[in-house]
Amino acid sequence: MMNQLKRGAALAVLLLMAGRTVPPAYAEDSFRMPIADVFTITGRGVVLTGRVTSGSIGVGDWVCVPMLDDEQLGREIVGLELFREIRERIETGQSAGVLVDNVDQRQVRKNADLVAGCESEAVHADGETGS
């Protein structure tokens, strides 16, 4: 995990040196969780599982769900679970399930990072938003 934090910090420094803005996803304290698995709970939504590599996030916060078509869907977290225990918040180092709704599990990009933010419905690869 420390190497990932160092890489994120190094990227942030390079972006700043180039006069560019550092995206929130690369800040050391921003929530980031590589998606290990995806499954549906009928009537509840889609669960994205993985180990949180940085930051923390809670129920009601928004995340960017990476999709196969290079879009990111902004979705509000409706539930969090840690080893069959319902939680209000998860943080770095924890393996957890993040429950969101209105997502087609077959279109979620596995091994991509679930990150905080994306309060709009869809963010395209070029950064433009749309529904």
Stockholm file with secondary structure:
# STOCKHOLM 1.0

chainA/1-131         MMNQLKRGAALAVLLLMAGRTVPPAYAEDSFRMPIADVFTITGRGVVLTGRVTSGSIGVGDWVCVPMLDDEQLGREIVGLELFREIRERIETGQSAGVLVDNVDQRQVRKNADLVAGCESEAVHADGETGS
#=GR chainA/1-131 SS CHHHHHHHHHHHHHHHHTTCCCCGGGSTTSCEEECCEEEEETTTEEEEEEECCBCEEETTCEEEEEBTTSCEEEEECCEEEETTEEESEEETTCEEEEEESSCCGGGBCTTSEEEECCCSSEECTTSCEEC
#=GC SS_cons         CHHHHHHHHHHHHHHHHTTCCCCGGGSTTSCEEECCEEEEETTTEEEEEEECCBCEEETTCEEEEEBTTSCEEEEECCEEEETTEEESEEETTCEEEEEESSCCGGGBCTTSEEEECCCSSEECTTSCEEC
//
